[in-house]
């Protein structure tokens, strides 16, 4: 059951990233770009979680997952601080 939940979280992150980036292409609001890039990184982090908990059980990918999450939040942080519109 946990494998299904991990996979659904990854799919939800990919769907959010897709919808945000598609909306950015249509509207050109920069905050949508930064949010979309953040969700791409979070989707990668969730994909690493799925691999860590289901496929590569003998290896610990927690450091890579946390690094991916940190890198994912940097574009959103940049967009919230430095964008003026």
C-alpha positions in Angstrom: 0.0 0.0 0.0 2.9 2.4 0.8 4.3 1.9 -2.8 1.0 3.1 -4.2 1.0 6.2 -2.0 4.6 7.1 -2.9 3.8 6.7 -6.6 0.6 8.8 -6.3 2.6 11.6 -4.6 5.2 11.6 -7.4 2.5 11.7 -10.1 0.7 14.5 -8.3 4.0 16.5 -8.2 4.5 15.9 -11.9 0.9 17.0 -12.7 1.3 20.2 -10.7 4.6 21.0 -12.4 3.0 20.4 -15.8 -0.1 22.5 -15.0 2.0 25.4 -13.6 4.4 25.5 -16.5 1.6 25.2 -19.0 -0.1 28.1 -17.4 3.2 30.1 -17.4 3.4 29.6 -21.2 0.0 31.1 -21.6 0.1 33.9 -19.1 3.8 34.8 -18.7 3.5 35.4 -15.0 7.0 34.8 -13.6 5.8 33.4 -10.3 4.2 30.5 -12.2 7.6 29.7 -13.7 9.3 29.6 -10.4 6.5 27.5 -8.9 6.6 25.2 -11.8 10.3 24.7 -11.5 10.0 24.1 -7.8 7.4 21.4 -8.5 9.7 19.8 -11.1 12.3 19.5 -8.4 9.8 18.2 -5.9 8.7 15.6 -8.4 12.3 14.5 -8.8 12.6 14.2 -5.1 9.4 12.1 -4.9 10.7 9.9 -7.7 13.8 9.3 -5.7 11.6 8.5 -2.7 9.8 5.9 -4.8 13.1 4.4 -5.9 14.5 4.5 -2.4 11.5 2.7 -0.8 10.6 0.3 -3.5 13.4 -0.6 -5.9 16.7 0.3 -4.3 15.9 -0.9 -0.8 19.5 -1.9 0.0 20.8 1.7 -0.8 20.0 4.8 1.2 19.0 7.7 -1.1 17.9 10.0 1.7 20.8 12.4 1.1 20.0 12.7 -2.6 16.3 13.2 -1.8 17.0 16.0 0.6 19.4 17.6 -1.8 16.8 17.4 -4.6 14.3 19.1 -2.3 16.7 21.8 -1.4 17.5 22.6 -5.0 13.8 22.4 -5.8 12.9 25.2 -3.3 15.6 27.6 -4.5 13.8 28.8 -7.7 10.7 29.5 -5.7 12.6 31.3 -3.0 14.3 33.4 -5.7 11.0 34.2 -7.3 9.4 35.2 -4.0 12.3 37.4 -3.0 13.5 39.1 -6.1 10.5 39.2 -8.5 8.7 42.5 -8.1 5.5 41.7 -10.1 
